[in-house]
């Protein structure tokens, strides 16, 4: 975390070497990872739109502005601190998020079984963390920390829906990432091309 503060570039090279066991080429990036990291260090760090879209709360405003507000999940409330949450007024099912990073989620499918004391502890802990420092992800650095609560999304069988992410290159969609079993805490990831051919890009696909 100190490395990210002192030098995001050095920190990024250190993390890359640790994960891939090879040096990061920022002078002539060729792989997708290298190009994303180049963008992170050279473009994303000063891009207000990138920061807004990384913000789990303010991205909603952007979605509205581009005319896609109908796809937004229902927002129950937003708070600046844990003490502002009135748990008794929340519905039986909901999803609580902290907006300045990823993995900061509490998915509640039955409030009667929810350990509210534990939830408060998690939320306070997350709000104290500077997520951007973990991997020098500068686009998260200037997000004003907030807690949001949204409608619980479920299938007809009461399960969490499968997660789809679309990868675009120069504005053209090329691949779809499918994430399954997220609700079980053991997610699996599969990449497909646009003809739904399975790509050997993850260990789950091998």
C-alpha positions in Angstrom: 0.0 0.0 0.0 2.9 2.4 0.7 4.3 1.6 -2.7 1.1 2.8 -4.4 1.4 6.1 -2.6 5.1 6.6 -3.3 5.1 5.5 -6.9 2.0 3.9 -8.7 4.3 3.0 -11.6 6.8 1.1 -9.5 3.9 -0.5 -7.5 2.2 -1.7 -10.7 5.5 -3.2 -12.0 6.0 -4.9 -8.6 2.5 -6.4 -8.5 2.7 -7.5 -12.2 6.0 -9.3 -11.6 4.6 -11.0 -8.5 1.5 -12.3 -10.4 3.0 -13.2 -13.8 6.6 -13.8 -12.9 7.8 -11.5 -15.7 8.6 -7.8 -16.2 5.9 -5.4 -17.2 6.5 -3.7 -20.6 5.0 -0.2 -20.4 7.1 1.2 -23.3 5.6 -1.2 -25.9 2.7 -3.0 -24.3 1.4 -5.9 -26.3 -0.9 -8.1 -24.1 -4.3 -7.0 -22.8 -3.0 -6.8 -19.3 -0.1 -4.6 -20.3 -2.3 -2.3 -22.3 -4.8 -1.9 -19.5 -2.1 -1.1 -17.0 -0.6 1.4 -19.5 -4.0 3.1 -19.7 -4.3 3.0 -15.9 -1.1 4.9 -15.4 -1.3 7.3 -18.4 -5.0 8.0 -19.0 -7.3 6.7 -16.4 -5.6 8.5 -13.5 -6.7 12.0 -14.8 -10.0 11.0 -16.4 -13.0 12.2 -14.5 -15.4 10.0 -16.4 -13.3 6.9 -15.6 -13.4 7.8 -11.9 -17.2 8.4 -12.1 -17.8 5.0 -13.8 -15.6 3.3 -11.1 -17.8 4.9 -8.5 -20.7 2.4 -7.7 -22.9 5.3 -6.8 -22.1 8.1 -9.2 -22.0 5.8 -12.2 -25.8 5.8 -11.9 -25.9 9.4 -12.9 -23.8 8.7 -16.0 -26.1 5.9 -17.0 -29.1 8.2 -16.7 -27.3 10.9 -18.7 -26.7 8.6 -21.7 -30.4 7.6 -21.8 -30.1 4.2 -20.2 -31.7 4.9 -16.8 -34.3 2.1 -17.3 -31.6 -0.6 -16.8 -30.6 0.7 -13.4 -31.4 -1.4 -10.4 -33.7 0.2 -7.8 -31.8 2.2 -5.3 -33.3 2.1 -1.8 -30.9 4.6 0.0 -27.4 6.0 0.2 -25.5 6.9 3.4 -22.2 8.6 4.3 -21.7 6.5 7.5 -22.9 3.3 9.0 -24.7 5.0 11.9 -27.1 6.6 9.4 -28.5 3.2 8.4 -32.0 2.4 9.8 -31.9 -1.4 9.5 -35.5 -1.8 10.6 -36.7 0.0 7.5 -34.8 -2.1 5.1 -36.8 -4.8 3.2 -36.3 -8.5 3.8 -33.9 -8.8 0.9 -31.4 -6.2 -0.3 -27.8 -5.6 -1.4 -25.5 -3.2 0.4 -22.4 -1.9 -1.3 -19.5 0.5 -0.5 -18.8 2.5 -3.7 -15.0 3.1 -3.8 -13.7 -0.4 -4.7 -14.8 -3.9 -5.6 -15.7 -6.8 -3.4 -17.4 -4.5 -0.9 -20.8 -6.2 -1.0 -23.3 -7.6 1.5 -26.0 -9.7 -0.2 -29.0 -10.3 2.1 -31.6 -12.8 1.0 -33.3 -12.9 4.5 -33.0 -10.1 7.0 -34.1 -12.3 9.8 -30.9 -14.3 9.4 -28.7 -11.3 9.0 -26.0 -10.6 11.6 -26.4 -6.8 11.7 -23.5 -6.3 14.1 -21.2 -8.1 11.8 -22.4 -6.1 8.8 -21.7 -2.8 10.7 -18.2 -4.0 11.4 -17.6 -4.9 7.8 -18.9 -1.6 6.5 -16.9 0.5 8.9 -13.8 -1.5 8.0 -14.4 -1.0 4.3 -15.0 2.7 4.7 -11.6 3.1 6.4 -9.8 1.3 3.6 -8.2 3.2 0.6 -9.0 0.5 -2.0 -7.0 2.2 -4.7 -3.7 1.6 -2.8 -4.0 -2.2 -2.9 -3.1 -2.5 -6.5 -2.3 1.2 -7.4 -5.7 1.6 -9.1 -5.6 5.3 -9.3 -9.1 5.6 -10.8 -10.6 4.8 -7.4 -8.4 7.3 -5.5 -10.7 10.4 -5.6 -14.1 8.7 -5.1 -16.1 10.1 -2.1 -16.9 7.0 0.0 -20.5 6.1 0.4 -22.8 3.2 1.3 -25.6 2.3 -1.1 -28.5 -0.1 -0.7 -30.2 -1.6 -3.8 -32.9 -4.1 -4.6 -32.0 -7.8 -4.3 -31.8 -9.2 -7.8 -32.9 -12.9 -8.2 -34.0 -15.4 -10.7 -37.4 -17.1 -10.8 -35.9 -19.8 -8.6 -34.7 -17.3 -6.0 -31.0 -17.6 -6.9 -28.5 -14.9 -7.8 -28.4 -14.4 -11.6 -25.4 -15.3 -13.7 -23.1 -12.4 -14.4 -22.2 -11.3 -17.9 -19.4 -8.8 -18.8 -18.8 -7.7 -22.4 -15.2 -6.9 -23.5 -14.9 -4.2 -26.1 -11.8 -3.4 -28.2 -11.8 0.1 -29.8 -15.5 0.3 -29.2 -16.3 -3.1 -30.8 -17.6 -6.0 -28.6 -15.4 -9.1 -29.0 -15.8 -11.4 -26.0 -18.3 -12.2 -23.2 -17.2 -13.2 -19.7 -19.7 -15.4 -18.0 -19.4 -15.8 -14.2 -21.4 -18.5 -12.5 -21.8 -19.8 -8.9 -21.0 -16.4 -7.5 -23.7 -16.8 -4.8 -21.9 -20.0 -3.6 -18.7 -18.1 -2.9 -16.8 -20.2 -5.5 -17.3 -18.3 -8.7 -16.2 -19.8 -12.0 -15.3 -17.7 -15.1 -15.7 -18.6 -18.8 -14.9 -16.5 -21.8 -16.8 -16.8 -25.1 -16.5 -15.2 -28.5 -19.5 -13.7 -30.2 -20.5 -17.0 -31.7 -20.5 -18.6 -28.2 -17.4 -20.6 -28.7 -15.7 -21.3 -25.4 -12.2 -19.7 -25.2 -9.4 -21.3 -23.2 -8.6 -18.1 -21.3 -9.3 -19.3 -17.7 -8.5 -22.4 -15.8 -12.2 -23.2 -15.4 -12.5 -23.5 -19.2 -9.7 -26.0 -19.4 
